[in-house]
């Protein structure tokens, strides 16, 4: 129920396994994220331990645990995503 289906990213951006684990644990351990669309700041230590990214979390099917997660370093980029 909580596997990764796909990752789409710019060629120069690398998403390390440690960051994927942080994302997975954050998303699936917070029941409040399942009830509504959420915009949250999130630290991904392997990506940038000195800063944070902006994440849009939306569960498409709560029973199946299907979640759409959009991540960007710039909050203004969500309109392009």
C-alpha positions as CSV (number, residue, x, y, z in Angstrom):
1,X,0.0,0.0,0.0
2,X,2.9,2.4,0.4
3,X,5.2,1.6,-2.5
4,X,6.7,4.2,-4.9
5,X,5.2,4.1,-8.4
6,X,7.3,6.6,-10.3
7,X,9.6,9.6,-9.9
8,X,9.8,12.3,-12.5
9,X,12.6,14.8,-12.1
10,X,15.0,17.1,-13.9
11,X,18.1,15.3,-15.2
12,X,20.5,17.1,-12.8
13,X,18.4,16.4,-9.7
14,X,18.9,13.2,-7.8
15,X,16.5,11.9,-5.2
16,X,18.4,9.6,-2.8
17,X,16.9,6.6,-1.2
18,X,17.2,8.2,2.3
19,X,15.1,11.1,1.1
20,X,12.4,8.8,-0.4
21,X,12.3,7.0,3.0
22,X,11.8,10.4,4.8
23,X,9.0,11.3,2.3
24,X,7.3,7.9,2.7
25,X,7.4,8.0,6.5
26,X,6.2,11.6,6.6
27,X,3.3,11.1,4.3
28,X,2.0,7.8,5.7
29,X,2.5,8.6,9.4
30,X,0.4,11.7,9.3
31,X,-3.4,11.1,9.3
32,X,-4.1,14.8,8.7
33,X,-2.5,14.6,5.3
34,X,-5.1,12.0,4.2
35,X,-8.1,14.3,4.8
36,X,-7.2,17.3,2.6
37,X,-4.7,18.7,0.1
38,X,-1.7,20.0,2.0
39,X,1.3,22.3,1.2
40,X,4.2,21.6,3.6
41,X,7.8,22.5,4.0
42,X,10.0,19.4,4.3
43,X,13.7,18.8,4.9
44,X,15.3,16.2,2.7
45,X,18.7,15.7,4.2
46,X,20.4,14.1,1.3
47,X,19.0,16.7,-1.2
48,X,19.9,19.7,1.0
49,X,20.5,19.4,4.7
50,X,20.7,23.2,5.1
51,X,17.3,24.0,3.6
52,X,13.9,22.6,2.8
53,X,11.6,21.9,-0.2
54,X,8.0,22.7,-0.7
55,X,5.7,19.6,-1.0
56,X,2.1,19.4,-2.2
57,X,0.5,16.2,-0.8
58,X,-2.9,15.0,-2.1
59,X,-4.3,11.5,-1.5
60,X,-6.1,10.3,-4.6
61,X,-7.5,7.2,-2.9
62,X,-7.1,7.0,0.8
63,X,-8.3,3.4,1.1
64,X,-5.6,2.2,-1.4
65,X,-3.0,4.7,0.0
66,X,-2.5,6.4,-3.4
67,X,-0.9,9.7,-3.0
68,X,0.2,12.4,-5.5
69,X,3.3,14.2,-4.2
70,X,4.8,17.2,-6.0
71,X,8.1,18.6,-4.7
72,X,10.0,21.8,-5.6
73,X,12.7,23.9,-4.1
74,X,10.8,27.1,-5.1
75,X,7.2,27.6,-4.0
76,X,6.4,29.6,-7.1
77,X,7.3,26.5,-9.3
78,X,4.0,24.8,-8.4
79,X,2.2,26.7,-11.1
80,X,4.5,25.2,-13.7
81,X,4.3,21.7,-12.3
